[in-house]
């Protein structure tokens, strides 16, 4: 007559969930100005997404845009457009 009780749910992860904050910061900074910061914030977003059980899509997008920004800037500078003030 004694049915076993199911185990209690696991406690939530400690800390604040900043998955969306890191992801949006990574997307904006990776797209507009700093590819390195986009990659860093994208990594932080993925880390928090795994910790809190959220979707890591924003982090992956931030990393992709950061890498695209870095490659685009390298191409821009390689074609001679990056440091136009030295060519005067």
PDB file with SEQRES, HELIX, SHEET and CRYST1 records, atoms N, CA, C and O in Angstrom:
SEQRES   1 A   88  UNK UNK UNK UNK UNK UNK UNK UNK UNK UNK UNK UNK UNK          
SEQRES   2 A   88  UNK UNK UNK UNK UNK UNK UNK UNK UNK UNK UNK UNK UNK          
SEQRES   3 A   88  UNK UNK UNK UNK UNK UNK UNK UNK UNK UNK UNK UNK UNK          
SEQRES   4 A   88  UNK UNK UNK UNK UNK UNK UNK UNK UNK UNK UNK UNK UNK          
SEQRES   5 A   88  UNK UNK UNK UNK UNK UNK UNK UNK UNK UNK UNK UNK UNK          
SEQRES   6 A   88  UNK UNK UNK UNK UNK UNK UNK UNK UNK UNK UNK UNK UNK          
SEQRES   7 A   88  UNK UNK UNK UNK UNK UNK UNK UNK UNK UNK                      
HELIX    1 AA1 UNK A   19  UNK A   32  1                                  14    
HELIX    2 AA2 UNK A   35  UNK A   52  1                                  18    
HELIX    3 AA3 UNK A   57  UNK A   78  1                                  22    
HELIX    4 AA4 UNK A   84  UNK A   87  5                                   4    
CRYST1    1.000    1.000    1.000  90.00  90.00  90.00 P 1           1          
ATOM      1  N   UNK A   1       0.804  -1.195   0.000  1.00  0.00           N  
ATOM      2  CA  UNK A   1       0.000   0.000   0.000  1.00  0.00           C  
ATOM      3  C   UNK A   1       0.850   1.263   0.000  1.00  0.00           C  
ATOM      4  O   UNK A   1       0.366   2.353  -0.306  1.00  0.00           O  
ATOM      5  N   UNK A   2       2.088   1.105   0.339  1.00  0.00           N  
ATOM      6  CA  UNK A   2       2.973   2.268   0.321  1.00  0.00           C  
ATOM      7  C   UNK A   2       3.592   2.412  -1.066  1.00  0.00           C  
ATOM      8  O   UNK A   2       4.508   1.674  -1.428  1.00  0.00           O  
ATOM      9  N   UNK A   3       3.090   3.354  -1.825  1.00  0.00           N  
ATOM     10  CA  UNK A   3       3.646   3.622  -3.160  1.00  0.00           C  
ATOM     11  C   UNK A   3       4.836   4.565  -3.004  1.00  0.00           C  
ATOM     12  O   UNK A   3       4.771   5.518  -2.228  1.00  0.00           O  
ATOM     13  N   UNK A   4       5.903   4.312  -3.720  1.00  0.00           N  
ATOM     14  CA  UNK A   4       7.058   5.209  -3.603  1.00  0.00           C  
ATOM     15  C   UNK A   4       6.738   6.565  -4.245  1.00  0.00           C  
ATOM     16  O   UNK A   4       6.094   6.655  -5.290  1.00  0.00           O  
ATOM     17  N   UNK A   5       7.203   7.575  -3.593  1.00  0.00           N  
ATOM     18  CA  UNK A   5       6.992   8.928  -4.112  1.00  0.00           C  
ATOM     19  C   UNK A   5       8.050   9.234  -5.171  1.00  0.00           C  
ATOM     20  O   UNK A   5       9.182   8.759  -5.079  1.00  0.00           O  
ATOM     21  N   UNK A   6       7.677  10.028  -6.178  1.00  0.00           N  
ATOM     22  CA  UNK A   6       8.699  10.388  -7.171  1.00  0.00           C  
ATOM     23  C   UNK A   6       9.728  11.325  -6.547  1.00  0.00           C  
ATOM     24  O   UNK A   6       9.422  12.036  -5.590  1.00  0.00           O  
ATOM     25  N   UNK A   7      10.934  11.330  -7.082  1.00  0.00           N  
ATOM     26  CA  UNK A   7      11.965  12.204  -6.501  1.00  0.00           C  
ATOM     27  C   UNK A   7      11.605  13.677  -6.732  1.00  0.00           C  
ATOM     28  O   UNK A   7      10.943  14.014  -7.714  1.00  0.00           O  
ATOM     29  N   UNK A   8      12.038  14.533  -5.835  1.00  0.00           N  
ATOM     30  CA  UNK A   8      11.728  15.952  -6.003  1.00  0.00           C  
ATOM     31  C   UNK A   8      12.454  16.517  -7.220  1.00  0.00           C  
ATOM     32  O   UNK A   8      13.495  15.994  -7.618  1.00  0.00           O  
ATOM     33  N   UNK A   9      11.917  17.574  -7.810  1.00  0.00           N  
ATOM     34  CA  UNK A   9      12.591  18.166  -8.973  1.00  0.00           C  
ATOM     35  C   UNK A   9      13.925  18.773  -8.564  1.00  0.00           C  
ATOM     36  O   UNK A   9      14.104  19.179  -7.416  1.00  0.00           O  
ATOM     37  N   UNK A  10      14.858  18.834  -9.503  1.00  0.00           N  
ATOM     38  CA  UNK A  10      16.167  19.402  -9.156  1.00  0.00           C  
ATOM     39  C   UNK A  10      16.041  20.896  -8.875  1.00  0.00           C  
ATOM     40  O   UNK A  10      15.183  21.566  -9.449  1.00  0.00           O  
ATOM     41  N   UNK A  11      16.879  21.413  -8.008  1.00  0.00           N  
ATOM     42  CA  UNK A  11      16.799  22.845  -7.710  1.00  0.00           C  
ATOM     43  C   UNK A  11      17.247  23.673  -8.917  1.00  0.00           C  
ATOM     44  O   UNK A  11      18.087  23.229  -9.700  1.00  0.00           O  
ATOM     45  N   UNK A  12      16.693  24.859  -9.063  1.00  0.00           N  
ATOM     46  CA  UNK A  12      17.134  25.691 -10.192  1.00  0.00           C  
ATOM     47  C   UNK A  12      18.578  26.118 -10.013  1.00  0.00           C  
ATOM     48  O   UNK A  12      19.096  26.173  -8.898  1.00  0.00           O  
ATOM     49  N   UNK A  13      19.210  26.416 -11.122  1.00  0.00           N  
ATOM     50  CA  UNK A  13      20.605  26.840 -11.078  1.00  0.00           C  
ATOM     51  C   UNK A  13      20.718  28.163 -10.335  1.00  0.00           C  
ATOM     52  O   UNK A  13      19.840  29.019 -10.440  1.00  0.00           O  
ATOM     53  N   UNK A  14      21.777  28.321  -9.602  1.00  0.00           N  
ATOM     54  CA  UNK A  14      21.985  29.554  -8.852  1.00  0.00           C  
ATOM     55  C   UNK A  14      22.423  30.665  -9.794  1.00  0.00           C  
ATOM     56  O   UNK A  14      23.096  30.413 -10.794  1.00  0.00           O  
ATOM     57  N   UNK A  15      22.045  31.874  -9.476  1.00  0.00           N  
ATOM     58  CA  UNK A  15      22.447  33.022 -10.281  1.00  0.00           C  
ATOM     59  C   UNK A  15      21.307  33.526 -11.135  1.00  0.00           C  
ATOM     60  O   UNK A  15      20.190  33.010 -11.090  1.00  0.00           O  
ATOM     61  N   UNK A  16      21.615  34.541 -11.911  1.00  0.00           N  
ATOM     62  CA  UNK A  16      20.612  35.141 -12.774  1.00  0.00           C  
ATOM     63  C   UNK A  16      20.798  34.668 -14.203  1.00  0.00           C  
ATOM     64  O   UNK A  16      21.922  34.486 -14.671  1.00  0.00           O  
ATOM     65  N   UNK A  17      19.684  34.471 -14.886  1.00  0.00           N  
ATOM     66  CA  UNK A  17      19.719  34.040 -16.279  1.00  0.00           C  
ATOM     67  C   UNK A  17      19.928  35.258 -17.177  1.00  0.00           C  
ATOM     68  O   UNK A  17      19.037  36.093 -17.329  1.00  0.00           O  
ATOM     69  N   UNK A  18      21.121  35.346 -17.770  1.00  0.00           N  
ATOM     70  CA  UNK A  18      21.443  36.468 -18.651  1.00  0.00           C  
ATOM     71  C   UNK A  18      21.663  35.991 -20.081  1.00  0.00           C  
ATOM     72  O   UNK A  18      22.397  36.624 -20.840  1.00  0.00           O  
ATOM     73  N   UNK A  19      21.042  34.892 -20.448  1.00  0.00           N  
ATOM     74  CA  UNK A  19      21.227  34.327 -21.779  1.00  0.00           C  
ATOM     75  C   UNK A  19      20.852  35.325 -22.860  1.00  0.00           C  
ATOM     76  O   UNK A  19      21.616  35.536 -23.802  1.00  0.00           O  
ATOM     77  N   UNK A  20      19.691  35.936 -22.734  1.00  0.00           N  
ATOM     78  CA  UNK A  20      19.225  36.887 -23.743  1.00  0.00           C  
ATOM     79  C   UNK A  20      20.085  38.143 -23.753  1.00  0.00           C  
ATOM     80  O   UNK A  20      20.396  38.668 -24.821  1.00  0.00           O  
ATOM     81  N   UNK A  21      20.470  38.627 -22.587  1.00  0.00           N  
ATOM     82  CA  UNK A  21      21.307  39.825 -22.513  1.00  0.00           C  
ATOM     83  C   UNK A  21      22.623  39.607 -23.239  1.00  0.00           C  
ATOM     84  O   UNK A  21      23.015  40.426 -24.071  1.00  0.00           O  
ATOM     85  N   UNK A  22      23.315  38.502 -22.932  1.00  0.00           N  
ATOM     86  CA  UNK A  22      24.590  38.232 -23.587  1.00  0.00           C  
ATOM     87  C   UNK A  22      24.403  38.037 -25.083  1.00  0.00           C  
ATOM     88  O   UNK A  22      25.216  38.505 -25.880  1.00  0.00           O  
ATOM     89  N   UNK A  23      23.339  37.349 -25.465  1.00  0.00           N  
ATOM     90  CA  UNK A  23      23.103  37.096 -26.886  1.00  0.00           C  
ATOM     91  C   UNK A  23      22.848  38.362 -27.676  1.00  0.00           C  
ATOM     92  O   UNK A  23      23.406  38.548 -28.758  1.00  0.00           O  
ATOM     93  N   UNK A  24      22.002  39.239 -27.138  1.00  0.00           N  
ATOM     94  CA  UNK A  24      21.698  40.486 -27.841  1.00  0.00           C  
ATOM     95  C   UNK A  24      22.921  41.395 -27.883  1.00  0.00           C  
ATOM     96  O   UNK A  24      23.199  42.006 -28.915  1.00  0.00           O  
ATOM     97  N   UNK A  25      23.651  41.492 -26.781  1.00  0.00           N  
ATOM     98  CA  UNK A  25      24.887  42.282 -26.795  1.00  0.00           C  
ATOM     99  C   UNK A  25      25.879  41.733 -27.819  1.00  0.00           C  
ATOM    100  O   UNK A  25      26.524  42.502 -28.531  1.00  0.00           O  
ATOM    101  N   UNK A  26      25.999  40.431 -27.893  1.00  0.00           N  
ATOM    102  CA  UNK A  26      26.910  39.826 -28.855  1.00  0.00           C  
ATOM    103  C   UNK A  26      26.500  40.095 -30.290  1.00  0.00           C  
ATOM    104  O   UNK A  26      27.351  40.354 -31.141  1.00  0.00           O  
ATOM    105  N   UNK A  27      25.201  40.036 -30.567  1.00  0.00           N  
ATOM    106  CA  UNK A  27      24.717  40.303 -31.918  1.00  0.00           C  
ATOM    107  C   UNK A  27      24.966  41.749 -32.305  1.00  0.00           C  
ATOM    108  O   UNK A  27      25.480  42.031 -33.388  1.00  0.00           O  
ATOM    109  N   UNK A  28      24.602  42.664 -31.419  1.00  0.00           N  
ATOM    110  CA  UNK A  28      24.749  44.088 -31.733  1.00  0.00           C  
ATOM    111  C   UNK A  28      26.220  44.457 -31.894  1.00  0.00           C  
ATOM    112  O   UNK A  28      26.592  45.087 -32.883  1.00  0.00           O  
ATOM    113  N   UNK A  29      27.051  44.075 -30.943  1.00  0.00           N  
ATOM    114  CA  UNK A  29      28.463  44.434 -31.024  1.00  0.00           C  
ATOM    115  C   UNK A  29      29.184  43.682 -32.141  1.00  0.00           C  
ATOM    116  O   UNK A  29      30.063  44.241 -32.796  1.00  0.00           O  
ATOM    117  N   UNK A  30      28.826  42.437 -32.359  1.00  0.00           N  
ATOM    118  CA  UNK A  30      29.443  41.672 -33.429  1.00  0.00           C  
ATOM    119  C   UNK A  30      29.060  42.171 -34.802  1.00  0.00           C  
ATOM    120  O   UNK A  30      29.844  42.058 -35.745  1.00  0.00           O  
ATOM    121  N   UNK A  31      27.873  42.720 -34.928  1.00  0.00           N  
ATOM    122  CA  UNK A  31      27.411  43.214 -36.215  1.00  0.00           C  
ATOM    123  C   UNK A  31      27.914  44.623 -36.492  1.00  0.00           C  
ATOM    124  O   UNK A  31      28.283  44.938 -37.623  1.00  0.00           O  
ATOM    125  N   UNK A  32      27.932  45.466 -35.481  1.00  0.00           N  
ATOM    126  CA  UNK A  32      28.229  46.876 -35.694  1.00  0.00           C  
ATOM    127  C   UNK A  32      29.713  47.189 -35.583  1.00  0.00           C  
ATOM    128  O   UNK A  32      30.281  47.790 -36.496  1.00  0.00           O  
ATOM    129  N   UNK A  33      30.356  46.797 -34.488  1.00  0.00           N  
ATOM    130  CA  UNK A  33      31.706  47.325 -34.305  1.00  0.00           C  
ATOM    131  C   UNK A  33      32.763  46.272 -34.004  1.00  0.00           C  
ATOM    132  O   UNK A  33      33.770  46.217 -34.710  1.00  0.00           O  
ATOM    133  N   UNK A  34      32.586  45.464 -33.026  1.00  0.00           N  
ATOM    134  CA  UNK A  34      33.672  44.643 -32.495  1.00  0.00           C  
ATOM    135  C   UNK A  34      33.359  43.160 -32.630  1.00  0.00           C  
ATOM    136  O   UNK A  34      32.532  42.622 -31.892  1.00  0.00           O  
ATOM    137  N   UNK A  35      34.023  42.502 -33.575  1.00  0.00           N  
ATOM    138  CA  UNK A  35      33.799  41.077 -33.764  1.00  0.00           C  
ATOM    139  C   UNK A  35      34.251  40.247 -32.577  1.00  0.00           C  
ATOM    140  O   UNK A  35      33.619  39.248 -32.233  1.00  0.00           O  
ATOM    141  N   UNK A  36      35.336  40.654 -31.959  1.00  0.00           N  
ATOM    142  CA  UNK A  36      35.861  39.921 -30.797  1.00  0.00           C  
ATOM    143  C   UNK A  36      34.851  39.942 -29.653  1.00  0.00           C  
ATOM    144  O   UNK A  36      34.603  38.916 -29.019  1.00  0.00           O  
ATOM    145  N   UNK A  37      34.267  41.113 -29.390  1.00  0.00           N  
ATOM    146  CA  UNK A  37      33.269  41.189 -28.321  1.00  0.00           C  
ATOM    147  C   UNK A  37      32.019  40.391 -28.673  1.00  0.00           C  
ATOM    148  O   UNK A  37      31.391  39.812 -27.787  1.00  0.00           O  
ATOM    149  N   UNK A  38      31.653  40.352 -29.940  1.00  0.00           N  
ATOM    150  CA  UNK A  38      30.523  39.525 -30.357  1.00  0.00           C  
ATOM    151  C   UNK A  38      30.762  38.059 -30.065  1.00  0.00           C  
ATOM    152  O   UNK A  38      29.859  37.349 -29.621  1.00  0.00           O  
ATOM    153  N   UNK A  39      31.991  37.603 -30.318  1.00  0.00           N  
ATOM    154  CA  UNK A  39      32.329  36.206 -30.038  1.00  0.00           C  
ATOM    155  C   UNK A  39      32.323  35.939 -28.538  1.00  0.00           C  
ATOM    156  O   UNK A  39      31.830  34.902 -28.093  1.00  0.00           O  
ATOM    157  N   UNK A  40      32.862  36.862 -27.764  1.00  0.00           N  
ATOM    158  CA  UNK A  40      32.912  36.677 -26.305  1.00  0.00           C  
ATOM    159  C   UNK A  40      31.510  36.639 -25.716  1.00  0.00           C  
ATOM    160  O   UNK A  40      31.191  35.742 -24.936  1.00  0.00           O  
ATOM    161  N   UNK A  41      30.666  37.610 -26.083  1.00  0.00           N  
ATOM    162  CA  UNK A  41      29.301  37.622 -25.553  1.00  0.00           C  
ATOM    163  C   UNK A  41      28.488  36.444 -26.071  1.00  0.00           C  
ATOM    164  O   UNK A  41      27.606  35.949 -25.369  1.00  0.00           O  
ATOM    165  N   UNK A  42      28.766  35.992 -27.277  1.00  0.00           N  
ATOM    166  CA  UNK A  42      28.097  34.795 -27.787  1.00  0.00           C  
ATOM    167  C   UNK A  42      28.448  33.567 -26.964  1.00  0.00           C  
ATOM    168  O   UNK A  42      27.581  32.749 -26.656  1.00  0.00           O  
ATOM    169  N   UNK A  43      29.721  33.441 -26.608  1.00  0.00           N  
ATOM    170  CA  UNK A  43      30.135  32.326 -25.748  1.00  0.00           C  
ATOM    171  C   UNK A  43      29.432  32.400 -24.391  1.00  0.00           C  
ATOM    172  O   UNK A  43      28.961  31.385 -23.878  1.00  0.00           O  
ATOM    173  N   UNK A  44      29.363  33.602 -23.810  1.00  0.00           N  
ATOM    174  CA  UNK A  44      28.690  33.752 -22.516  1.00  0.00           C  
ATOM    175  C   UNK A  44      27.212  33.390 -22.622  1.00  0.00           C  
ATOM    176  O   UNK A  44      26.646  32.803 -21.700  1.00  0.00           O  
ATOM    177  N   UNK A  45      26.586  33.739 -23.748  1.00  0.00           N  
ATOM    178  CA  UNK A  45      25.180  33.401 -23.949  1.00  0.00           C  
ATOM    179  C   UNK A  45      24.979  31.893 -24.043  1.00  0.00           C  
ATOM    180  O   UNK A  45      24.041  31.350 -23.459  1.00  0.00           O  
ATOM    181  N   UNK A  46      25.853  31.222 -24.772  1.00  0.00           N  
ATOM    182  CA  UNK A  46      25.744  29.763 -24.895  1.00  0.00           C  
ATOM    183  C   UNK A  46      25.972  29.096 -23.543  1.00  0.00           C  
ATOM    184  O   UNK A  46      25.278  28.143 -23.190  1.00  0.00           O  
ATOM    185  N   UNK A  47      26.944  29.597 -22.791  1.00  0.00           N  
ATOM    186  CA  UNK A  47      27.234  29.041 -21.472  1.00  0.00           C  
ATOM    187  C   UNK A  47      26.023  29.165 -20.544  1.00  0.00           C  
ATOM    188  O   UNK A  47      25.650  28.203 -19.872  1.00  0.00           O  
ATOM    189  N   UNK A  48      25.406  30.362 -20.509  1.00  0.00           N  
ATOM    190  CA  UNK A  48      24.235  30.543 -19.658  1.00  0.00           C  
ATOM    191  C   UNK A  48      23.040  29.743 -20.170  1.00  0.00           C  
ATOM    192  O   UNK A  48      22.238  29.256 -19.374  1.00  0.00           O  
ATOM    193  N   UNK A  49      22.914  29.604 -21.483  1.00  0.00           N  
ATOM    194  CA  UNK A  49      21.802  28.815 -22.031  1.00  0.00           C  
ATOM    195  C   UNK A  49      21.908  27.361 -21.587  1.00  0.00           C  
ATOM    196  O   UNK A  49      20.901  26.738 -21.251  1.00  0.00           O  
ATOM    197  N   UNK A  50      23.109  26.825 -21.584  1.00  0.00           N  
ATOM    198  CA  UNK A  50      23.287  25.442 -21.116  1.00  0.00           C  
ATOM    199  C   UNK A  50      23.030  25.329 -19.625  1.00  0.00           C  
ATOM    200  O   UNK A  50      22.457  24.344 -19.162  1.00  0.00           O  
ATOM    201  N   UNK A  51      23.448  26.324 -18.882  1.00  0.00           N  
ATOM    202  CA  UNK A  51      23.283  26.294 -17.426  1.00  0.00           C  
ATOM    203  C   UNK A  51      21.813  26.353 -17.023  1.00  0.00           C  
ATOM    204  O   UNK A  51      21.397  25.682 -16.078  1.00  0.00           O  
ATOM    205  N   UNK A  52      21.022  27.162 -17.744  1.00  0.00           N  
ATOM    206  CA  UNK A  52      19.631  27.368 -17.356  1.00  0.00           C  
ATOM    207  C   UNK A  52      18.645  26.617 -18.244  1.00  0.00           C  
ATOM    208  O   UNK A  52      17.436  26.739 -18.049  1.00  0.00           O  
ATOM    209  N   UNK A  53      19.124  25.850 -19.203  1.00  0.00           N  
ATOM    210  CA  UNK A  53      18.239  25.038 -20.036  1.00  0.00           C  
ATOM    211  C   UNK A  53      17.503  25.824 -21.100  1.00  0.00           C  
ATOM    212  O   UNK A  53      16.398  25.444 -21.487  1.00  0.00           O  
ATOM    213  N   UNK A  54      18.084  26.911 -21.584  1.00  0.00           N  
ATOM    214  CA  UNK A  54      17.461  27.718 -22.630  1.00  0.00           C  
ATOM    215  C   UNK A  54      18.063  27.378 -23.987  1.00  0.00           C  
ATOM    216  O   UNK A  54      18.994  26.579 -24.097  1.00  0.00           O  
ATOM    217  N   UNK A  55      17.506  28.004 -25.012  1.00  0.00           N  
ATOM    218  CA  UNK A  55      18.011  27.800 -26.362  1.00  0.00           C  
ATOM    219  C   UNK A  55      19.279  28.628 -26.588  1.00  0.00           C  
ATOM    220  O   UNK A  55      19.297  29.812 -26.250  1.00  0.00           O  
ATOM    221  N   UNK A  56      20.333  28.040 -27.147  1.00  0.00           N  
ATOM    222  CA  UNK A  56      21.585  28.766 -27.367  1.00  0.00           C  
ATOM    223  C   UNK A  56      21.661  29.482 -28.716  1.00  0.00           C  
ATOM    224  O   UNK A  56      22.752  29.871 -29.132  1.00  0.00           O  
ATOM    225  N   UNK A  57      20.543  29.665 -29.405  1.00  0.00           N  
ATOM    226  CA  UNK A  57      20.556  30.217 -30.760  1.00  0.00           C  
ATOM    227  C   UNK A  57      21.146  31.626 -30.796  1.00  0.00           C  
ATOM    228  O   UNK A  57      21.926  31.935 -31.697  1.00  0.00           O  
ATOM    229  N   UNK A  58      20.799  32.479 -29.850  1.00  0.00           N  
ATOM    230  CA  UNK A  58      21.333  33.840 -29.843  1.00  0.00           C  
ATOM    231  C   UNK A  58      22.861  33.834 -29.741  1.00  0.00           C  
ATOM    232  O   UNK A  58      23.530  34.641 -30.386  1.00  0.00           O  
ATOM    233  N   UNK A  59      23.399  32.945 -28.952  1.00  0.00           N  
ATOM    234  CA  UNK A  59      24.848  32.857 -28.821  1.00  0.00           C  
ATOM    235  C   UNK A  59      25.517  32.436 -30.113  1.00  0.00           C  
ATOM    236  O   UNK A  59      26.558  32.977 -30.485  1.00  0.00           O  
ATOM    237  N   UNK A  60      24.916  31.463 -30.804  1.00  0.00           N  
ATOM    238  CA  UNK A  60      25.489  31.026 -32.070  1.00  0.00           C  
ATOM    239  C   UNK A  60      25.421  32.127 -33.127  1.00  0.00           C  
ATOM    240  O   UNK A  60      26.354  32.297 -33.911  1.00  0.00           O  
ATOM    241  N   UNK A  61      24.320  32.870 -33.149  1.00  0.00           N  
ATOM    242  CA  UNK A  61      24.193  33.983 -34.097  1.00  0.00           C  
ATOM    243  C   UNK A  61      25.229  35.059 -33.779  1.00  0.00           C  
ATOM    244  O   UNK A  61      25.849  35.612 -34.687  1.00  0.00           O  
ATOM    245  N   UNK A  62      25.416  35.354 -32.500  1.00  0.00           N  
ATOM    246  CA  UNK A  62      26.402  36.364 -32.105  1.00  0.00           C  
ATOM    247  C   UNK A  62      27.808  35.946 -32.521  1.00  0.00           C  
ATOM    248  O   UNK A  62      28.571  36.774 -33.018  1.00  0.00           O  
ATOM    249  N   UNK A  63      28.160  34.698 -32.330  1.00  0.00           N  
ATOM    250  CA  UNK A  63      29.482  34.215 -32.734  1.00  0.00           C  
ATOM    251  C   UNK A  63      29.635  34.286 -34.247  1.00  0.00           C  
ATOM    252  O   UNK A  63      30.679  34.705 -34.747  1.00  0.00           O  
ATOM    253  N   UNK A  64      28.611  33.883 -34.974  1.00  0.00           N  
ATOM    254  CA  UNK A  64      28.687  33.920 -36.437  1.00  0.00           C  
ATOM    255  C   UNK A  64      28.860  35.351 -36.939  1.00  0.00           C  
ATOM    256  O   UNK A  64      29.675  35.596 -37.828  1.00  0.00           O  
ATOM    257  N   UNK A  65      28.107  36.298 -36.384  1.00  0.00           N  
ATOM    258  CA  UNK A  65      28.234  37.683 -36.819  1.00  0.00           C  
ATOM    259  C   UNK A  65      29.581  38.274 -36.421  1.00  0.00           C  
ATOM    260  O   UNK A  65      30.136  39.091 -37.156  1.00  0.00           O  
ATOM    261  N   UNK A  66      30.110  37.879 -35.282  1.00  0.00           N  
ATOM    262  CA  UNK A  66      31.438  38.332 -34.881  1.00  0.00           C  
ATOM    263  C   UNK A  66      32.509  37.854 -35.841  1.00  0.00           C  
ATOM    264  O   UNK A  66      33.405  38.614 -36.210  1.00  0.00           O  
ATOM    265  N   UNK A  67      32.418  36.589 -36.247  1.00  0.00           N  
ATOM    266  CA  UNK A  67      33.395  36.043 -37.189  1.00  0.00           C  
ATOM    267  C   UNK A  67      33.257  36.720 -38.552  1.00  0.00           C  
ATOM    268  O   UNK A  67      34.259  37.046 -39.189  1.00  0.00           O  
ATOM    269  N   UNK A  68      32.018  36.930 -38.999  1.00  0.00           N  
ATOM    270  CA  UNK A  68      31.796  37.624 -40.270  1.00  0.00           C  
ATOM    271  C   UNK A  68      32.358  39.032 -40.212  1.00  0.00           C  
ATOM    272  O   UNK A  68      32.942  39.502 -41.189  1.00  0.00           O  
ATOM    273  N   UNK A  69      32.193  39.716 -39.085  1.00  0.00           N  
ATOM    274  CA  UNK A  69      32.731  41.067 -38.930  1.00  0.00           C  
ATOM    275  C   UNK A  69      34.256  41.048 -39.019  1.00  0.00           C  
ATOM    276  O   UNK A  69      34.843  41.893 -39.694  1.00  0.00           O  
ATOM    277  N   UNK A  70      34.893  40.112 -38.359  1.00  0.00           N  
ATOM    278  CA  UNK A  70      36.357  40.031 -38.386  1.00  0.00           C  
ATOM    279  C   UNK A  70      36.855  39.743 -39.812  1.00  0.00           C  
ATOM    280  O   UNK A  70      37.812  40.365 -40.274  1.00  0.00           O  
ATOM    281  N   UNK A  71      36.210  38.814 -40.494  1.00  0.00           N  
ATOM    282  CA  UNK A  71      36.618  38.487 -41.863  1.00  0.00           C  
ATOM    283  C   UNK A  71      36.372  39.678 -42.792  1.00  0.00           C  
ATOM    284  O   UNK A  71      37.210  39.995 -43.636  1.00  0.00           O  
ATOM    285  N   UNK A  72      35.226  40.329 -42.634  1.00  0.00           N  
ATOM    286  CA  UNK A  72      34.920  41.498 -43.458  1.00  0.00           C  
ATOM    287  C   UNK A  72      35.905  42.627 -43.242  1.00  0.00           C  
ATOM    288  O   UNK A  72      36.326  43.277 -44.199  1.00  0.00           O  
ATOM    289  N   UNK A  73      36.279  42.869 -41.989  1.00  0.00           N  
ATOM    290  CA  UNK A  73      37.272  43.909 -41.704  1.00  0.00           C  
ATOM    291  C   UNK A  73      38.636  43.548 -42.272  1.00  0.00           C  
ATOM    292  O   UNK A  73      39.353  44.426 -42.753  1.00  0.00           O  
ATOM    293  N   UNK A  74      39.005  42.278 -42.225  1.00  0.00           N  
ATOM    294  CA  UNK A  74      40.290  41.861 -42.786  1.00  0.00           C  
ATOM    295  C   UNK A  74      40.308  42.067 -44.299  1.00  0.00           C  
ATOM    296  O   UNK A  74      41.309  42.525 -44.849  1.00  0.00           O  
ATOM    297  N   UNK A  75      39.229  41.739 -44.961  1.00  0.00           N  
ATOM    298  CA  UNK A  75      39.147  41.950 -46.408  1.00  0.00           C  
ATOM    299  C   UNK A  75      39.172  43.440 -46.723  1.00  0.00           C  
ATOM    300  O   UNK A  75      39.854  43.874 -47.652  1.00  0.00           O  
ATOM    301  N   UNK A  76      38.431  44.217 -45.952  1.00  0.00           N  
ATOM    302  CA  UNK A  76      38.380  45.674 -46.160  1.00  0.00           C  
ATOM    303  C   UNK A  76      39.779  46.287 -46.039  1.00  0.00           C  
ATOM    304  O   UNK A  76      40.171  47.120 -46.856  1.00  0.00           O  
ATOM    305  N   UNK A  77      40.513  45.876 -45.030  1.00  0.00           N  
ATOM    306  CA  UNK A  77      41.862  46.419 -44.843  1.00  0.00           C  
ATOM    307  C   UNK A  77      42.846  45.893 -45.879  1.00  0.00           C  
ATOM    308  O   UNK A  77      43.765  46.610 -46.275  1.00  0.00           O  
ATOM    309  N   UNK A  78      42.670  44.662 -46.320  1.00  0.00           N  
ATOM    310  CA  UNK A  78      43.579  44.085 -47.311  1.00  0.00           C  
ATOM    311  C   UNK A  78      43.441  44.753 -48.671  1.00  0.00           C  
ATOM    312  O   UNK A  78      44.391  44.773 -49.454  1.00  0.00           O  
ATOM    313  N   UNK A  79      42.275  45.294 -48.953  1.00  0.00           N  
ATOM    314  CA  UNK A  79      42.074  45.965 -50.240  1.00  0.00           C  
ATOM    315  C   UNK A  79      42.529  47.411 -50.203  1.00  0.00           C  
ATOM    316  O   UNK A  79      42.421  48.112 -51.209  1.00  0.00           O  
ATOM    317  N   UNK A  80      43.037  47.877 -49.068  1.00  0.00           N  
ATOM    318  CA  UNK A  80      43.575  49.226 -48.982  1.00  0.00           C  
ATOM    319  C   UNK A  80      42.602  50.274 -48.517  1.00  0.00           C  
ATOM    320  O   UNK A  80      42.924  51.462 -48.550  1.00  0.00           O  
ATOM    321  N   UNK A  81      41.430  49.883 -48.088  1.00  0.00           N  
ATOM    322  CA  UNK A  81      40.439  50.848 -47.635  1.00  0.00           C  
ATOM    323  C   UNK A  81      40.486  51.110 -46.136  1.00  0.00           C  
ATOM    324  O   UNK A  81      39.888  52.078 -45.667  1.00  0.00           O  
ATOM    325  N   UNK A  82      41.168  50.288 -45.389  1.00  0.00           N  
ATOM    326  CA  UNK A  82      41.115  50.367 -43.941  1.00  0.00           C  
ATOM    327  C   UNK A  82      41.829  51.550 -43.329  1.00  0.00           C  
ATOM    328  O   UNK A  82      41.348  52.100 -42.339  1.00  0.00           O  
ATOM    329  N   UNK A  83      42.951  51.960 -43.876  1.00  0.00           N  
ATOM    330  CA  UNK A  83      43.733  53.037 -43.273  1.00  0.00           C  
ATOM    331  C   UNK A  83      43.939  54.142 -44.288  1.00  0.00           C  
ATOM    332  O   UNK A  83      45.066  54.438 -44.685  1.00  0.00           O  
ATOM    333  N   UNK A  84      42.855  54.737 -44.697  1.00  0.00           N  
ATOM    334  CA  UNK A  84      42.921  55.730 -45.760  1.00  0.00           C  
ATOM    335  C   UNK A  84      43.629  57.007 -45.326  1.00  0.00           C  
ATOM    336  O   UNK A  84      44.138  57.739 -46.174  1.00  0.00           O  
ATOM    337  N   UNK A  85      43.676  57.295 -44.016  1.00  0.00           N  
ATOM    338  CA  UNK A  85      44.309  58.532 -43.585  1.00  0.00           C  
ATOM    339  C   UNK A  85      45.829  58.474 -43.706  1.00  0.00           C  
ATOM    340  O   UNK A  85      46.482  59.518 -43.710  1.00  0.00           O  
ATOM    341  N   UNK A  86      46.403  57.279 -43.806  1.00  0.00           N  
ATOM    342  CA  UNK A  86      47.860  57.170 -43.992  1.00  0.00           C  
ATOM    343  C   UNK A  86      48.275  57.374 -45.459  1.00  0.00           C  
ATOM    344  O   UNK A  86      49.438  57.664 -45.738  1.00  0.00           O  
ATOM    345  N   UNK A  87      47.342  57.225 -46.377  1.00  0.00           N  
ATOM    346  CA  UNK A  87      47.655  57.295 -47.799  1.00  0.00           C  
ATOM    347  C   UNK A  87      47.567  58.723 -48.350  1.00  0.00           C  
ATOM    348  O   UNK A  87      47.663  58.898 -49.564  1.00  0.00           O  
ATOM    349  N   UNK A  88      47.395  59.702 -47.549  1.00  0.00           N  
ATOM    350  CA  UNK A  88      47.234  61.063 -48.044  1.00  0.00           C  
ATOM    351  C   UNK A  88      48.540  61.700 -48.335  1.00  0.00           C  
ATOM    352  O   UNK A  88      48.583  62.854 -48.763  1.00  0.00           O  
TER     353      UNK A  88                                                      
END                                                                             
